[in-house]
Amino acid sequence: MEGWKDQFNYDPLVPLISSKNKAIVYFTKRDLLEKEVEPPEILWNLPPATKIIKKQQEDGYWRYSAWKSKLNEPENYNLLETYRQLGFLVEKYSFTKEHNAIKKAAEYIFSCQTDEGDIRGFYGTQFSPNYTAAITELLIKARFGKDRRTENILEWLLSMRQEDGGWAIAMRTNKAKYLEVVNNSISFEPNREKPFSHLVTGIVLRAFAAHSKYRNDEAVKAAGELLTSRFFKPDKYTDRRGVEYWTKVSFPFWWTDIVSSLDSLSYLGFTTSHPQIKLALETLRDKQLESGMWDLKLLKTKDQDLSLWINLAICRIFKRFYS
């Protein structure tokens, strides 16, 4: 167990175990120190979690905060908000389908599933492999991985790859203007000859990495190799193209950054013998501060404990790669 800790210049556990956040302390003890702890259901009654539950609507979704101004918009902002709130519950408090709120949320999400298999509405009428995969990752972690509807999503994602094996947003590959197609009756197919987007590919891989069966798929592993080839390079498309986005992080994971990427790749069979994995881990190691925390740009900073969640995520990654 100690081998992974030896990779750091400073002890990253000190700020975690001394945190006043009960969930962070719980996961530190369970995942990093390997101590016996109570079942994760004890986290379900923590005030931040119950506050989220109370805001859930009867039909299972969470209402987007600015919904009144979005009534005439083609995008389903309630679906986006449901993804956001489900992320908090699953990633920070280990909620699963054993809780009624998660069952209701899942049924709402599946009600947005098309006959093709994807979750539609994030981009209006258009395909969104990134958001479809991101919300599916949460469903899998909430124990819906064996649900046929979930498997249909994963099969759809595999069918939506570019010719090079990665993923991209179809609208971008066709150079379509977002506002002109988001409510078009036609869902534009991707131009498969165009290159993959590492922003989209990194997000899609999170769903496959979370699934015990699909993470072993050779096509998924090949896409992981594509992702490593783009570490610290600009994307091929305009969305979050700059190199600086690799070190702009959030938790629960939202975009593709070096932490979220390594998290997925640690489940896909990649090891420290891979030069790009080694480079990424060394880059993170060099960004550690004397406090045990990390010098990374934090996004979605309303969470006062975001830096601690990132710390926990990095420790989990190093533990998987070096244990």
KEGUKE-361595 format. One line per 4 residues: for each residue x, y, z of N, C-alpha, C. Coordinates in Angstrom, 1 decimal, padded with zeros to 4 digits. Example, Ala and Ser with C-alpha at 12.3 -4.5 7.8 and 13.67 -1.06 7.14 Angstrom:
<recs>
013.2,-005.7,007.8,012.3,-004.5,007.8,013.2,-003.3,007.8  012.8,-002.2,007.1,013.7,-001.1,007.1,012.9,000.0,007.9
</recs>
This chain:
<recs>
000.8,-001.2,000.0,000.0,000.0,000.0,000.9,001.3,000.0  002.0,001.2,000.6,002.8,002.4,000.8,003.6,002.8,-000.5  003.7,001.8,-001.5,004.4,002.1,-002.7,003.9,003.3,-003.4  002.6,003.5,-003.5,002.1,004.6,-004.3,002.3,005.9,-003.6
002.3,005.9,-002.3,002.6,007.2,-001.5,004.0,007.6,-001.7  004.9,006.7,-001.9,006.3,007.1,-002.1,006.6,007.8,-003.4  005.6,007.9,-004.3,005.7,008.6,-005.5,005.6,010.1,-005.4  005.1,010.5,-004.2,004.9,012.0,-004.0,006.0,012.6,-003.2
006.2,013.9,-003.5,007.2,014.6,-002.7,006.7,015.0,-001.3  005.4,015.1,-001.2,004.8,015.5,000.1,003.6,014.6,000.4  003.3,014.4,001.6,002.2,013.4,002.0,000.9,014.0,001.6  000.1,013.4,000.7,-001.2,014.0,000.2,-002.3,013.6,001.2
-002.0,012.7,002.1,-003.1,012.2,003.0,-003.4,013.1,004.1  -002.4,013.9,004.5,-002.6,014.8,005.7,-003.8,015.8,005.5  -003.9,016.5,004.4,-005.1,017.4,004.3,-006.4,016.6,004.1  -006.3,015.4,003.6,-007.6,014.6,003.4,-008.1,014.1,004.7
-007.3,013.4,005.5,-007.7,012.8,006.7,-008.1,013.8,007.8  -007.5,015.0,007.6,-007.8,016.1,008.6,-009.0,017.0,008.2  -009.6,016.6,007.0,-010.7,017.4,006.5,-011.9,017.3,007.4  -012.8,018.4,007.4,-014.0,018.4,008.1,-015.2,017.8,007.3
-014.8,017.5,006.0,-015.8,016.9,005.1,-015.9,015.4,005.4  -017.0,014.9,006.0,-017.1,013.5,006.4,-017.0,012.5,005.2  -017.5,012.9,004.1,-017.4,012.0,002.9,-016.0,011.9,002.5  -015.2,012.9,002.4,-013.8,012.9,002.0,-013.0,012.0,003.0
-013.3,012.2,004.3,-012.6,011.3,005.3,-013.0,009.9,005.1  -014.2,009.6,004.9,-014.7,008.3,004.7,-014.0,007.6,003.5  -013.9,008.3,002.3,-013.3,007.7,001.2,-011.8,007.6,001.4  -011.2,008.5,002.1,-009.7,008.4,002.4,-009.5,007.1,003.2
-010.2,006.9,004.2,-010.1,005.7,005.0,-010.3,004.4,004.2  -011.4,004.4,003.4,-011.8,003.2,002.7,-010.8,002.9,001.5  -010.6,003.9,000.7,-009.9,003.7,-000.6,-008.4,003.8,-000.5  -007.9,004.7,000.4,-006.5,004.9,000.4,-005.8,004.3,001.6
-006.4,004.3,002.7,-005.8,003.7,003.9,-006.3,002.2,004.1  -007.3,001.8,003.3,-007.8,000.5,003.3,-008.3,000.0,004.7  -008.9,000.9,005.4,-009.5,000.6,006.7,-010.9,000.2,006.6  -011.3,-000.6,007.6,-012.7,-001.1,007.6,-013.6,000.1,007.9
-014.7,000.3,007.1,-015.6,001.4,007.4,-017.0,000.9,007.3  -017.9,001.6,007.7,-019.3,001.3,007.6,-019.8,001.3,006.1  -020.9,000.6,005.7,-021.3,000.7,004.3,-021.5,002.1,003.9  -021.4,002.4,002.6,-021.4,003.8,002.1,-022.8,004.5,002.3
-023.8,003.7,002.6,-025.2,004.2,002.8,-025.2,005.2,004.0  -024.2,005.2,004.8,-024.1,006.2,005.9,-024.0,007.6,005.4  -023.4,007.7,004.1,-023.2,009.0,003.5,-024.5,009.6,003.0  -025.5,008.8,002.8,-026.8,009.2,002.2,-027.5,010.2,003.0
-027.3,010.2,004.3,-028.0,011.1,005.2,-027.2,012.3,005.6  -026.1,012.5,005.0,-025.4,013.8,005.2,-026.2,015.0,004.7  -026.1,016.1,005.4,-027.0,017.3,005.0,-026.8,017.7,003.5  -025.6,017.7,002.9,-025.5,018.2,001.5,-026.3,017.2,000.6
-026.3,015.9,000.9,-026.9,014.9,000.1,-028.4,015.1,000.2  -028.9,015.2,001.4,-030.4,015.3,001.6,-030.9,016.6,001.0  -030.1,017.6,001.0,-030.5,018.9,000.4,-030.8,018.7,-001.1  -029.9,017.9,-001.7,-030.1,017.7,-003.2,-031.3,016.9,-003.4
-031.5,015.8,-002.6,-032.7,015.0,-002.7,-034.0,015.7,-002.6  -034.0,016.7,-001.7,-035.3,017.5,-001.5,-035.6,018.3,-002.7  -034.7,018.6,-003.6,-035.0,019.4,-004.8,-035.4,018.6,-006.0  -035.3,017.3,-005.9,-035.7,016.4,-007.0,-037.2,016.5,-007.2
-037.6,016.6,-008.5,-039.0,016.7,-008.9,-039.6,015.3,-008.9  -040.9,015.3,-008.8,-041.7,014.0,-008.7,-041.4,013.1,-009.9  -041.1,013.7,-011.1,-040.8,012.8,-012.2,-039.4,012.4,-012.3  -038.6,012.7,-011.3,-037.2,012.2,-011.2,-036.1,013.1,-011.6
-036.5,014.2,-012.2,-035.4,015.1,-012.7,-035.2,016.3,-011.7  -034.1,017.0,-011.9,-033.9,018.2,-011.2,-034.1,019.4,-012.1  -034.7,020.4,-011.6,-035.1,021.6,-012.5,-033.9,022.5,-012.6  -033.6,022.8,-013.8,-032.5,023.8,-014.1,-032.8,025.1,-013.5
-031.8,025.7,-012.8,-032.0,026.9,-012.0,-032.6,028.1,-012.8  -032.2,028.2,-014.1,-032.7,029.3,-014.9,-033.8,028.8,-015.9  -034.6,027.8,-015.5,-035.5,027.2,-016.4,-036.5,028.1,-017.0  -036.9,029.2,-016.3,-037.9,030.1,-016.8,-037.5,030.8,-018.1
-036.2,031.1,-018.2,-035.7,031.7,-019.3,-035.3,030.8,-020.5  -035.5,029.5,-020.2,-035.2,028.4,-021.2,-036.4,027.7,-021.7  -037.6,028.2,-021.5,-038.8,027.4,-021.9,-038.8,027.2,-023.4  -038.3,028.2,-024.2,-038.4,028.1,-025.6,-037.1,027.6,-026.3
-036.2,027.1,-025.4,-035.0,026.6,-025.9,-035.1,025.1,-026.4  -034.4,024.7,-027.4,-034.5,023.3,-027.9,-033.8,022.3,-027.0  -032.8,022.8,-026.2,-032.1,021.9,-025.3,-032.9,021.6,-024.1  -032.7,020.4,-023.6,-033.3,019.9,-022.4,-032.4,020.3,-021.2
-032.6,021.5,-020.6,-031.8,021.9,-019.5,-032.1,021.2,-018.2  -033.3,020.6,-018.1,-033.5,019.8,-016.9,-032.7,018.5,-017.0  -032.5,018.0,-018.1,-031.7,016.8,-018.3,-030.3,017.1,-017.9  -029.8,018.3,-018.3,-028.4,018.7,-017.9,-028.3,018.9,-016.4
-029.3,019.5,-015.8,-029.3,019.6,-014.4,-029.4,018.3,-013.6  -030.1,017.4,-014.2,-030.2,016.0,-013.6,-028.8,015.4,-013.6  -028.1,015.5,-014.7,-026.8,015.0,-014.8,-025.9,015.6,-013.8  -026.0,016.9,-013.6,-025.1,017.6,-012.6,-025.4,017.1,-011.2
-026.7,017.0,-010.8,-027.0,016.6,-009.4,-026.8,015.1,-009.2  -027.0,014.3,-010.2,-026.8,012.9,-010.1,-025.3,012.7,-009.9  -024.5,013.5,-010.5,-023.0,013.4,-010.3,-022.6,013.6,-008.9  -023.2,014.6,-008.2,-022.9,014.9,-006.8,-023.3,013.7,-005.9
-024.5,013.1,-006.2,-025.0,012.1,-005.3,-024.1,010.8,-005.5  -023.8,010.5,-006.8,-023.1,009.2,-007.0,-021.6,009.3,-006.7  -021.0,010.4,-007.1,-019.5,010.5,-006.9,-019.1,010.9,-005.5  -019.9,011.8,-004.9,-019.5,012.3,-003.5,-020.2,011.5,-002.4
-021.3,010.9,-002.7,-022.0,010.2,-001.5,-022.4,008.7,-001.9  -021.8,008.2,-002.9,-022.0,006.8,-003.3,-023.4,006.3,-003.3  -024.3,007.1,-003.9,-025.7,006.7,-004.0,-025.8,005.7,-005.1  -026.7,004.7,-005.0,-026.9,003.7,-005.9,-028.4,003.5,-006.2
-028.8,002.6,-007.0,-030.2,002.4,-007.3,-031.0,001.8,-006.2  -030.3,001.5,-005.1,-031.0,001.0,-003.9,-031.8,002.2,-003.2  -031.4,003.4,-003.6,-032.1,004.6,-003.1,-033.2,005.0,-004.1  -034.4,005.3,-003.7,-035.5,005.6,-004.6,-035.2,006.8,-005.4
-034.5,007.8,-004.9,-034.2,009.0,-005.7,-033.4,008.7,-007.0  -032.5,007.7,-006.8,-031.7,007.3,-008.0,-032.5,006.5,-009.0  -033.4,005.7,-008.5,-034.3,004.9,-009.4,-035.1,005.9,-010.2  -035.7,006.9,-009.6,-036.5,007.9,-010.3,-035.7,008.7,-011.3
-034.5,009.1,-010.9,-033.6,009.8,-011.8,-033.2,009.0,-013.0  -032.9,007.7,-012.8,-032.6,006.8,-013.9,-033.7,006.7,-014.9  -035.0,006.5,-014.3,-036.1,006.3,-015.2,-036.4,007.6,-016.0  -036.1,008.8,-015.4,-036.2,010.0,-016.2,-035.2,010.0,-017.3
-034.0,009.7,-017.0,-032.9,009.7,-018.0,-033.2,008.7,-019.1  -033.7,007.5,-018.8,-034.0,006.5,-019.8,-035.2,007.0,-020.6  -036.0,007.8,-020.1,-037.2,008.3,-020.9,-036.7,009.3,-022.0  -035.5,009.7,-021.9,-034.9,010.6,-022.9,-034.0,009.8,-023.9
-034.1,008.4,-023.8,-033.3,007.6,-024.7,-034.1,007.4,-026.0  -033.4,007.4,-027.1,-034.0,007.2,-028.4,-033.9,005.8,-028.8  -034.6,005.4,-029.9,-034.6,004.1,-030.4,-033.2,003.7,-030.8  -032.4,004.7,-031.3,-031.0,004.4,-031.7,-030.2,004.0,-030.5
-030.5,004.5,-029.3,-029.8,004.1,-028.1,-029.2,005.3,-027.3  -029.0,006.4,-027.9,-028.4,007.6,-027.2,-029.4,008.3,-026.3  -028.9,009.1,-025.4,-029.7,010.0,-024.6,-029.8,011.4,-025.4  -031.0,011.7,-025.8,-031.1,012.9,-026.6,-031.7,014.1,-025.9
-031.3,015.3,-026.2,-031.8,016.5,-025.6,-030.8,017.5,-025.1  -029.6,017.0,-024.8,-028.5,017.8,-024.4,-028.2,018.9,-025.4  -028.1,018.4,-026.7,-027.9,019.3,-027.8,-029.2,019.4,-028.7  -030.3,019.5,-028.0,-031.6,019.5,-028.8,-031.8,018.2,-029.5
-032.0,018.3,-030.9,-032.2,017.2,-031.7,-030.9,016.4,-032.1  -029.8,017.0,-031.8,-028.5,016.5,-032.3,-027.9,015.5,-031.3  -027.0,014.6,-031.9,-026.3,013.7,-031.1,-025.3,014.4,-030.1  -025.2,013.8,-028.9,-024.2,014.3,-028.0,-023.5,013.1,-027.3
-022.5,012.5,-028.0,-021.9,011.3,-027.4,-021.2,011.6,-026.1  -020.7,012.9,-026.0,-020.0,013.3,-024.7,-021.0,013.3,-023.5  -022.1,014.0,-023.6,-023.0,014.0,-022.5,-023.7,012.7,-022.3  -024.0,012.0,-023.4,-024.6,010.7,-023.3,-023.7,009.7,-022.5
-022.5,009.7,-022.8,-021.5,008.9,-022.1,-021.3,009.3,-020.7  -021.3,010.6,-020.4,-021.0,011.1,-019.1,-022.1,010.7,-018.1  -023.4,010.9,-018.6,-024.5,010.5,-017.7,-024.6,009.0,-017.6  -024.1,008.3,-018.6,-024.1,006.8,-018.5,-023.1,006.3,-017.5
-022.0,007.0,-017.5,-021.0,006.6,-016.4,-021.6,006.6,-015.1  -022.4,007.6,-014.8,-023.1,007.7,-013.5,-024.1,006.6,-013.3  -024.8,006.3,-014.3,-025.8,005.2,-014.2,-025.1,003.9,-013.9  -023.9,003.7,-014.6,-023.2,002.4,-014.3,-022.7,002.4,-012.9
-022.2,003.5,-012.4,-021.7,003.5,-011.0,-022.8,003.4,-010.0  -024.0,003.8,-010.4,-025.2,003.6,-009.6,-025.8,002.2,-009.7  -025.1,001.3,-010.4,-025.4,-000.1,-010.5,-026.5,-000.4,-011.6  -026.5,000.4,-012.6,-027.4,000.1,-013.7,-026.6,-000.5,-014.9
-025.4,-000.9,-014.7,-024.6,-001.4,-015.7,-025.1,-002.6,-016.5  -025.9,-003.4,-015.8,-026.4,-004.6,-016.4,-027.8,-004.4,-017.1  -028.3,-003.2,-016.9,-029.6,-002.8,-017.5,-029.4,-002.8,-019.0  -030.3,-003.5,-019.7,-030.2,-003.5,-021.1,-030.2,-002.1,-021.8
-030.9,-001.2,-021.2,-030.9,000.2,-021.7,-029.6,000.8,-021.6  -028.8,000.5,-020.6,-027.4,001.0,-020.5,-026.6,000.4,-021.5  -026.7,-000.9,-021.7,-025.9,-001.6,-022.7,-026.2,-001.1,-024.1  -027.5,-000.7,-024.3,-027.8,-000.1,-025.6,-027.1,001.2,-025.9
-026.9,001.9,-024.8,-026.2,003.2,-024.9,-024.7,002.9,-025.3  -024.1,002.0,-024.6,-022.7,001.7,-024.9,-022.5,001.1,-026.3  -023.5,000.3,-026.7,-023.4,-000.2,-028.1,-023.5,001.0,-029.1  -024.4,001.9,-028.8,-024.6,003.1,-029.7,-023.3,003.9,-029.7
-022.7,004.0,-028.6,-021.4,004.8,-028.6,-020.3,004.1,-029.4  -020.2,002.8,-029.3,-019.3,002.1,-030.2,-019.6,002.3,-031.6  -020.8,002.4,-032.0,-021.2,002.5,-033.4,-021.0,004.0,-033.9  -020.7,004.9,-033.0,-020.6,006.3,-033.4,-019.1,006.8,-033.5
-018.2,005.8,-033.5,-016.8,006.2,-033.6,-016.4,006.8,-035.0  -015.4,007.6,-035.0,-014.8,008.1,-036.2,-014.0,007.0,-036.8  -013.6,007.2,-038.1,-012.8,006.1,-038.7,-011.5,005.9,-038.0  -011.0,006.9,-037.3,-009.7,006.7,-036.6,-009.9,006.0,-035.2
-011.1,005.8,-034.8,-011.4,005.0,-033.6,-011.8,005.8,-032.4  -011.8,007.1,-032.5,-012.2,008.0,-031.4,-013.6,008.6,-031.7  -013.9,009.6,-030.9,-015.3,010.2,-031.0,-015.2,011.7,-031.2  -016.2,012.2,-031.8,-016.3,013.7,-032.0,-017.8,014.0,-032.0
-018.0,015.3,-031.9,-019.4,015.8,-032.0,-019.8,016.0,-033.4  -020.8,015.3,-033.9,-021.2,015.3,-035.3,-021.3,016.6,-035.9  -021.9,017.6,-035.2,-022.0,018.9,-035.7,-020.7,019.5,-036.0  -019.7,019.3,-035.2,-018.4,019.9,-035.4,-017.7,019.3,-036.7
-017.9,018.0,-036.9,-017.3,017.4,-038.0,-017.9,017.8,-039.3  -019.1,018.4,-039.3,-019.8,018.9,-040.4,-019.7,020.4,-040.5  -019.0,021.0,-039.6,-018.9,022.5,-039.5,-020.2,023.2,-039.5  -021.2,022.5,-038.9,-022.5,023.1,-038.8,-022.6,024.1,-037.6
-023.4,025.2,-037.8,-023.5,026.2,-036.8,-024.5,025.7,-035.8  -024.1,025.7,-034.5,-024.9,025.1,-033.4,-026.3,025.6,-033.4  -026.5,026.9,-033.4,-027.9,027.4,-033.3,-028.8,027.1,-034.5  -028.2,026.8,-035.6,-028.9,026.5,-036.8,-029.4,025.1,-036.9
-028.8,024.2,-036.1,-029.1,022.8,-036.2,-029.6,022.1,-034.9  -029.5,022.9,-033.8,-029.9,022.3,-032.5,-031.4,021.9,-032.4  -032.2,022.6,-033.2,-033.6,022.2,-033.2,-034.1,021.8,-034.6  -033.1,021.4,-035.4,-033.4,020.8,-036.8,-034.1,019.4,-036.6
-035.0,019.1,-037.4,-035.7,017.8,-037.4,-034.8,016.7,-037.7  -033.7,017.0,-038.4,-032.7,016.0,-038.8,-031.5,016.0,-037.8  -031.2,014.8,-037.4,-030.0,014.6,-036.6,-028.8,014.3,-037.5  -027.8,015.2,-037.5,-026.7,015.1,-038.5,-025.8,014.0,-038.1
-025.5,013.1,-039.0,-024.5,012.0,-038.8,-023.1,012.7,-038.8  -022.1,012.1,-038.1,-020.8,012.6,-038.1,-020.1,012.4,-039.5  -019.2,013.2,-039.9,-018.4,013.0,-041.0,-017.2,012.1,-040.4  -017.3,010.8,-040.7,-016.4,009.8,-040.1,-015.0,010.0,-040.5
-014.7,010.7,-041.6,-013.3,010.9,-042.1,-012.6,011.9,-041.2  -013.3,012.8,-040.5,-012.7,013.8,-039.7,-012.0,013.2,-038.5  -011.0,013.8,-037.9,-010.2,013.3,-036.8,-011.1,013.3,-035.5  -010.7,012.4,-034.6,-011.4,012.4,-033.3,-011.1,013.7,-032.5
-012.0,013.9,-031.6,-011.8,015.0,-030.6,-011.3,014.4,-029.3  -010.2,014.9,-028.7,-009.8,014.2,-027.4,-010.7,014.7,-026.3  -011.3,015.9,-026.5,-012.3,016.4,-025.5,-013.5,015.4,-025.4  -014.0,015.0,-026.5,-015.2,014.1,-026.5,-014.7,012.7,-026.2
-013.6,012.2,-026.8,-013.1,010.9,-026.5,-012.8,010.6,-025.1  -012.2,011.6,-024.4,-011.9,011.4,-023.0,-013.2,011.2,-022.1  -014.2,012.0,-022.5,-015.5,011.9,-021.8,-016.2,010.5,-022.0  -016.2,010.1,-023.3,-016.8,008.9,-023.7,-016.2,007.7,-023.0
-014.8,007.7,-022.9,-014.1,006.6,-022.3,-014.5,006.4,-020.8  -015.0,007.5,-020.1,-015.3,007.4,-018.7,-016.5,006.4,-018.5  -017.4,006.3,-019.5,-018.5,005.4,-019.4,-018.0,003.9,-019.5  -017.1,003.7,-020.5,-016.6,002.4,-020.7,-015.7,001.9,-019.6
-014.9,002.9,-019.0,-014.0,002.5,-017.9,-014.8,002.1,-016.7  -016.0,002.6,-016.5,-016.8,002.3,-015.4,-017.5,001.0,-015.5  -017.5,000.4,-016.7,-018.2,-000.9,-016.9,-017.2,-002.0,-016.9  -017.5,-003.0,-016.0,-016.5,-004.1,-015.8,-016.3,-005.0,-017.1
-017.3,-005.0,-018.0,-017.2,-005.8,-019.2,-016.6,-004.9,-020.4  -017.2,-003.8,-020.6,-016.9,-003.0,-021.8,-015.5,-002.4,-021.6  -014.9,-002.2,-020.4,-013.6,-001.7,-020.3,-012.5,-002.6,-020.9  -012.9,-003.8,-021.2,-012.0,-004.8,-021.8,-012.1,-004.9,-023.3
-013.0,-004.1,-023.9,-013.2,-004.1,-025.3,-012.0,-003.6,-026.0  -011.5,-004.2,-027.0,-010.3,-003.8,-027.7,-010.5,-002.4,-028.4  -011.7,-002.1,-028.9,-012.0,-000.8,-029.5,-011.8,000.3,-028.5  -012.3,000.0,-027.2,-012.2,001.0,-026.2,-010.7,001.2,-025.8
-009.9,000.1,-025.7,-008.5,000.3,-025.4,-007.8,001.0,-026.5  -008.2,000.8,-027.7,-007.5,001.5,-028.8,-007.9,003.0,-028.7  -009.1,003.3,-028.3,-009.5,004.7,-028.1,-008.7,005.4,-027.0  -008.4,004.6,-026.0,-007.6,005.0,-024.9,-006.2,005.4,-025.4
-005.7,004.6,-026.3,-004.4,004.9,-026.8,-004.4,006.2,-027.6  -005.5,006.5,-028.3,-005.6,007.7,-029.0,-005.6,008.9,-028.1  -006.3,008.7,-026.9,-006.4,009.8,-025.9,-005.0,010.1,-025.4  -004.2,009.1,-025.1,-002.8,009.4,-024.6,-002.0,010.1,-025.6
-002.2,009.9,-026.9,-001.4,010.6,-027.9,-001.7,012.1,-028.0  -002.7,012.5,-027.3,-003.1,013.9,-027.3,-002.8,014.6,-026.0  -002.2,013.9,-025.0,-001.9,014.6,-023.8,-001.1,015.9,-024.0  -001.6,017.0,-023.4,-001.0,018.3,-023.4,-000.8,018.9,-024.8
-001.8,018.5,-025.7,-001.8,019.0,-027.0,-003.2,019.7,-027.2  -003.3,020.6,-028.2,-004.6,021.2,-028.5,-005.5,020.2,-029.2  -006.8,020.4,-029.0,-007.8,019.6,-029.6,-007.9,020.0,-031.1  -008.6,019.1,-031.9,-008.7,019.3,-033.3,-009.9,020.2,-033.6
-010.7,020.4,-032.6,-012.0,021.2,-032.8,-012.0,022.4,-031.9  -012.9,023.3,-032.0,-012.9,024.6,-031.3,-013.3,024.5,-029.9  -014.0,023.5,-029.4,-014.4,023.4,-028.1,-013.3,023.1,-027.1  -013.0,024.0,-026.2,-011.9,023.8,-025.2,-010.7,023.3,-025.9
-010.3,024.0,-026.9,-009.2,023.6,-027.7,-007.8,023.7,-027.1  -007.6,024.8,-026.3,-006.3,025.1,-025.8,-005.6,024.1,-024.9  -004.3,024.1,-025.0,-003.5,023.1,-024.2,-003.8,023.3,-022.7  -004.1,024.5,-022.3,-004.3,024.8,-020.9,-005.4,024.1,-020.2
-006.4,023.6,-021.0,-007.5,022.9,-020.5,-007.1,021.5,-019.9  -006.0,021.0,-020.3,-005.5,019.7,-019.7,-005.3,019.8,-018.2  -005.0,021.0,-017.7,-004.8,021.2,-016.2,-005.8,022.0,-015.6  -007.0,022.1,-016.2,-008.2,022.8,-015.6,-009.1,021.7,-015.2
-009.3,021.5,-013.9,-010.0,020.3,-013.4,-011.3,020.6,-012.6  -012.1,019.5,-012.5,-013.3,019.6,-011.7,-013.6,018.3,-011.1  -014.5,018.2,-010.1,-015.0,017.0,-009.5,-016.4,017.2,-009.0  -017.4,016.4,-009.3,-017.2,015.2,-010.3,-016.7,015.6,-011.6
-016.0,014.7,-012.3,-015.4,015.0,-013.6,-016.5,015.5,-014.5  -016.1,016.5,-015.3,-017.1,017.1,-016.3,-016.4,017.1,-017.7  -015.3,017.8,-017.9,-014.7,017.8,-019.1,-013.5,016.8,-019.1  -012.8,016.8,-020.2,-011.6,016.0,-020.3,-010.4,016.8,-019.9
-009.7,016.3,-018.8,-008.5,016.9,-018.3,-007.5,015.8,-018.0  -006.4,016.1,-017.5,-005.4,015.1,-017.2,-005.8,014.2,-016.1  -006.5,014.7,-015.1,-007.0,013.9,-014.0,-008.1,012.9,-014.4  -009.1,013.4,-015.1,-010.2,012.6,-015.5,-009.7,011.5,-016.5
-008.7,011.9,-017.4,-008.2,011.0,-018.3,-007.4,009.8,-017.7  -006.5,010.2,-016.8,-005.8,009.1,-016.1,-006.7,008.2,-015.2  -007.8,008.8,-014.7,-008.7,008.0,-013.9,-009.3,006.9,-014.8  -009.7,007.2,-016.0,-010.3,006.2,-016.9,-009.2,005.2,-017.4
-008.1,005.7,-017.8,-007.0,004.9,-018.3,-006.5,003.9,-017.3  -006.6,004.3,-016.0,-006.2,003.4,-014.9,-007.0,002.1,-014.9  -008.2,002.2,-015.4,-009.1,001.0,-015.5,-009.1,000.3,-016.8  -008.4,000.8,-017.8,-008.4,000.2,-019.1,-007.2,-000.6,-019.4
-006.4,-000.9,-018.4,-005.2,-001.7,-018.6,-003.9,-001.0,-018.9  -003.9,000.3,-018.9,-002.7,001.1,-019.1,-001.8,001.1,-017.9  -000.5,001.1,-018.0,000.4,001.0,-016.9,001.5,002.1,-017.0  002.3,002.2,-016.0,003.3,003.2,-015.9,004.4,003.0,-016.9
004.4,001.8,-017.6,005.5,001.6,-018.6,005.1,002.3,-019.9  003.9,002.8,-020.0,003.5,003.5,-021.2,004.1,004.9,-021.0  004.8,005.4,-022.0,005.5,006.7,-021.9,004.6,007.9,-021.7  003.4,007.9,-022.3,002.5,009.0,-022.1,001.8,009.0,-020.7
001.6,007.8,-020.2,001.1,007.6,-018.8,002.1,008.1,-017.8  003.4,007.7,-018.1,004.5,008.1,-017.2,004.6,009.6,-017.2  004.5,010.2,-018.4,004.6,011.7,-018.5,003.5,012.4,-017.7  002.3,011.9,-017.9,001.2,012.5,-017.2,001.3,012.4,-015.7
001.7,011.3,-015.2,001.9,011.1,-013.7,003.0,012.0,-013.2  004.1,012.1,-014.0,005.2,012.9,-013.6,004.8,014.4,-013.6  004.0,014.8,-014.5,003.5,016.2,-014.6,002.7,016.5,-013.3  001.8,015.6,-012.9,001.0,015.8,-011.7,001.9,015.8,-010.5
002.8,014.9,-010.4,003.8,014.9,-009.3,004.5,016.2,-009.1  004.9,016.8,-010.2,005.6,018.0,-010.2,004.8,019.2,-009.8  003.4,019.0,-009.9,002.5,020.1,-009.5,002.0,020.0,-008.1  002.6,019.1,-007.3,002.2,019.0,-005.9,002.8,020.1,-005.1
002.1,020.7,-004.2,002.5,021.7,-003.3,003.0,021.1,-002.0  003.7,021.9,-001.2,004.2,021.4,000.1,003.1,021.1,001.0  001.9,021.6,000.8,000.7,021.3,001.6,000.2,019.9,001.4  000.7,019.3,000.3,000.1,018.0,-000.1,-000.9,018.1,-001.2
-001.4,019.4,-001.5,-002.4,019.6,-002.5,-001.7,019.8,-003.8  -002.5,020.3,-004.8,-002.0,020.4,-006.2,-002.2,021.8,-006.8  -001.3,022.2,-007.6,-001.3,023.5,-008.3,-002.0,023.3,-009.6  -003.3,023.1,-009.6,-004.1,023.0,-010.8,-005.2,024.0,-010.8
-005.7,024.4,-011.9,-006.8,025.4,-012.0,-008.1,024.7,-011.7  -008.8,025.1,-010.7,-010.0,024.5,-010.3,-011.2,025.2,-011.0  -012.1,024.4,-011.6,-013.3,024.9,-012.2,-014.5,024.6,-011.3  -015.6,025.3,-011.5,-016.8,025.1,-010.7,-016.5,025.2,-009.2
-015.9,026.4,-008.9,-015.4,026.6,-007.5,-016.4,026.9,-006.4  -017.7,026.7,-006.7,-018.6,026.9,-005.6,-018.5,025.9,-004.5  -017.9,024.8,-004.9,-017.6,023.7,-003.9,-016.3,024.1,-003.2  -016.4,024.5,-001.9,-015.2,024.9,-001.1,-014.2,023.7,-000.9
-014.7,022.5,-001.0,-013.8,021.4,-000.9,-013.3,020.8,-002.2  -013.5,021.5,-003.3,-013.1,021.0,-004.6,-011.6,020.5,-004.6  -010.7,021.3,-004.0,-009.3,021.0,-004.1,-009.1,019.6,-003.3  -009.8,019.4,-002.3,-009.7,018.1,-001.6,-010.2,016.9,-002.4
-011.3,017.1,-003.1,-011.8,016.1,-004.0,-010.8,015.8,-005.1  -010.2,016.8,-005.6,-009.2,016.6,-006.7,-008.0,015.8,-006.1  -007.6,016.2,-004.9,-006.5,015.5,-004.2,-006.9,014.0,-004.0  -008.1,013.7,-003.6,-008.6,012.3,-003.4,-008.5,011.6,-004.8
-009.0,012.2,-005.8,-009.0,011.6,-007.2,-007.6,011.2,-007.6  -006.6,012.2,-007.4,-005.3,011.9,-007.8,-004.6,010.8,-007.0  -004.9,010.8,-005.7,-004.4,009.7,-004.9,-005.0,008.3,-005.3  -006.2,008.3,-005.7,-006.8,007.0,-006.1,-006.1,006.6,-007.4
-005.8,007.5,-008.3,-005.2,007.2,-009.6,-003.8,006.6,-009.3  -003.0,007.3,-008.5,-001.6,006.8,-008.2,-001.7,005.5,-007.5  -002.6,005.3,-006.7,-002.7,004.0,-006.0,-003.0,002.9,-007.0  -003.9,003.1,-008.0,-004.1,002.1,-009.0,-002.9,001.8,-009.9
-002.2,002.9,-010.2,-001.0,002.7,-011.1,000.2,002.1,-010.4  000.3,002.4,-009.1,001.6,002.0,-008.5,001.4,000.9,-007.4  000.2,000.3,-007.3,000.0,-000.8,-006.3,000.1,-002.1,-007.0
</recs>
